[in-house]
């Protein structure tokens, strides 16, 4: 399998000082015909240029933003990691100039298809939606520091009403992100199942619940104070009492260029979780040293 490097597009994280310079070097190495795309303005351009692949330069957050664009345009993704963990990315920044051309010219061995969900929100009497969510949909309390009351139903059948900071509905991809930090299980990436995970719950059901991929999960705000729905960490919709969001299977899938075996997920999982823990310790020590120095 090969992709013409000149037909690839590159999207970079506008927040990172390192991203654009590396994106420019990659564009020169690939001889791409397409302009550089930014996370802030890439969506409209991507639909027009129809590249053969989309290379992202950033972290997992950059890939999450790109995934929706790429899924709707039916374009495969190749992630270059400038972030901390890089669960979704394939290539580290130090190896990008060497490996990205190799991947496109036949170095990738399979396409990793990830199932996505869609979220339809009914808030303030109006409907809005996000058709392609790769990680998770989170409904939680807004500005008021009180537990939210969030009713959850699956396929129209009531599950429970959580009193919690938030409720996460996660895909298999998102099961290694916020849902994992909140105590959810890790699902194999190819799974279509969804996980319902309460965050800091106070009530009778605090265990995560796994539901099949054809389920429709409806979350209803039952508390009086304001709430918010967030999709993949960057789509925010204010919500109030009686408002709902329904999470179900998306018509889109995210596709990633991969090398090696799909079963390397397990090895990579442990490595990245361990790296994340080590980096957290390093950051904590650095902050403590700064506080001691400042006195």
N, C-alpha and C positions, 0 to 999 in steps of 0.2 A: 504494500500500500504506500502510495506517495502523494504528496501535495506540493504543487509548484510554490516554492518559497516566495516568488514574486507576487503571488496571488493571496498571500497572507496579510492580514491587518494586525496592527499592534495597538492595544489600549493600555494606557498607563495611569497610575494613581496620581492625581494632581496634588495631593497632600504631601507626598514623599519627595524630598529633595533628590533622592537617588533615582527615582523612577524615570523621569523624562530623559536624563542623559543616557541611561541604559537602553531605553526604548529607541533613542536615536542611533545608538551603536548597532542595535539589532536590525533596524531598518536598513542601515548601510550594508550589514553583513548579508541580509536576505535579498537586497535589491528590490524591495517591495514597491509595487506601483501605487499603493494606497497611502493616504495621509495618516499621520499619527492621530489616534483618537484619545480623548481624555474621559475620565469617569464622569465628569460633569456635563459633557456635551456629545458623548459618543453615540448615543442611541439613535438619533435622527440620521446621522451619517452612515451608520452601519447598514441600515435598511436600504440605502441608496447604492452603496458600493458592492454589496454581496460578495464578500471575500470567501476564499476557499477554507480559511481557518482564522480564528481570532486568538492572538497571543496576548496574554495579560501580564503586565509588569507591576507587581504590588504584592499584597498578601491575600489571605482568604476573603477579606472584605471586598477587595477589587474583583475577585472572581465571582463573588455573589452578585455584585452589580452587573458584571458582564454576562452571567449565566442567563438572566432573564432576556437580555438583548439577543444573545446568541441562540437561545432556544426558540424564540419567536422567529428568528431569521434562518433557523436550521443550519447553524454554523458550528463546527466542533471547536473546542477550546484547548489551549495549551497554556498552563500557568507557570510563570516564573516567580519564585518566591523572594520577596523583600520583607516579608512579615516575620512574625515570631514562631508560629507553629507550622503553617503551611499544610494543613490537612488536605486541601483540595489541589494545591499546586503540584507540579510534577518535577520542576527543575529549579535548583538553587541558583541565585543570581550569579555567583562566581563561575558557574559552568554554562551560563546561558549562551554566550557567543559561540561556544563550541557545540553544545548539544541541540539548541533549537533548530539550526539548519539540518542537523543529522536526523532529528525526529521527522521533520517535514519531508525529507528525501527518502523516507522509508524506515527510519529508526523506531517508529512506534509500531507495536505489534498487535494492538487491539484498541477498540473504542469502548470506553467505560460509559455506559448509559445510566444516568441517575434519574429516578422518578421525581417529579415535582408535584406540588399541590397548588390549588388556587384558593383564594380567600375572597368571599363576597360579603361585604359589610353593609348592614342596614342601620344607619345612624342618622338621627335627626330627620327621619322621614325620607332620606335619600339613600340610594344604593351606589356603592362604589366597589371596585374590585381590583385584585392583582392576579393575573392569570398564571404566572410562572414564578413560584416561590421554591427555592431549592433547599433551604435550611429549616425554617420554622416560622410559625405564626404565633405571636405572643399577645395575650390579652391580660392587662394588669391595671393596677391602680394608677391614677394620674398624679396630680400635685399633692393631694392630701395623704398624709402618712398614716393611713388606716388600711386594714385588710379589705380587699375587695370581695364582694360576694358574686361569684361567677357560676351560673348554672351551665351544666354540660349535658348534652343529649347526643346520642349516637343513632343515626338513622331514625330520628324522631322519637327514640325511647330515652327517657331520662336516666342519666347515670348518677349524678349527684350535684349538689351545689357546694362548690369549694369556698371556704373563707381563706384567702391566700393573698400573697403579694401579686401573683400572676398565675396564669395557666398557659403552658406551652403545648402546642400541637406541632410535633416534629416529624420530619421525614427521616428515612434511614441516614441520609447524608448529615442532617442536623443532629442526629443522635450522639455525635461526638463533640457537639458544641455546647450551647447553653443548657440543653436538656440533660446532658451528661453531668454538668456542674450542679444541676438541681436534683441529681439522684436517679436519672433515667438510665435505661439499659442501652448498650451499644448494639445496633442492628447491622447486619451485613449490608454493604452499600447497595447491592442489587435488589434488596428487598423493597417491596412496594408498601409495606405496612407503615402505619403512623403510630406515634407514641403520644399519649396525653400525660403530661407531667405537671403537677402542681408545684408552685414555688413557695416555700415557707408557709405551708398550709396549717390550719388549725381546725381539725375536724375529724370525721370518722374515716375518711379515705385519703391516705397520704401516699399510697403506692402508685407508681406509674401504671398506666393501662395501655396495652398494645391492641390496636384495632386493624382489621384488614384494609387493603388498599382501596376497595370500592366503597368504603364507609363515608358518610357525611357527618362531620362533627360540628355541632352547633353550640356556640358559646354565647350566653346571654348575661348582660350586666344587670344584677339585681340590687346592687348597693346604690345609695342616693348620691354619693359623690362621683366626680368624673373619673373616667378610665381612658385607656388608650390601646389601640391595636397596632402592633408593629409586625411587618413582614420582612424577614431577612435583615432586620436591624436598620433599615433605611426608609421603608415606606410606613408612615405614621398616619393613623386616622383617629381623631378624638371620638370618644364614645360616652354615652350617658345611660342612665337607668332605662331598661327596656330595649336598648340597642343590641343587635346580634351580629355575629360573624360566623359564617359557615365555611368550613375548611373541607375540601374534597379533592379528588384526584384531578390533576391538571392535564389538559390535552397535550402539553409539551413535555419534552425530556431534555435534560442537559447532557451533552456528549463531550467527553474528555479524551484526548490522545494519551495513551499510556504505553509504556514498555514493560517487559517482564510479564509475570503471571498475576492474574486477579487475586490469587491466594496470598500474594505479598502484602495484601491489606493488613493482615494480622501482625506481621513483622513491623510494618511501617507504623501501625497504630501504637505499638508499645514504644517505639523509638521516639515518635513525636510527642506522646504524652510525657515521656521521661525528659525530653528536651524542654518541654514547656515547664515542667516542675523545676528543672535546674535553672532556667531563666528567671522564674519567679523568685527563687532563692537569691539569685545574683542581684536582682532588682531590689529586693528587700534589704540585702546587705549594703548595697550602694546608698539607698535612702537613709539607712541607719548611720552610715559613715558621714553622709552630708549633714544630718541633724547634729551629730556629735561635733563636727567641724564648725558648724555655725553657732554652736553653743547653747 
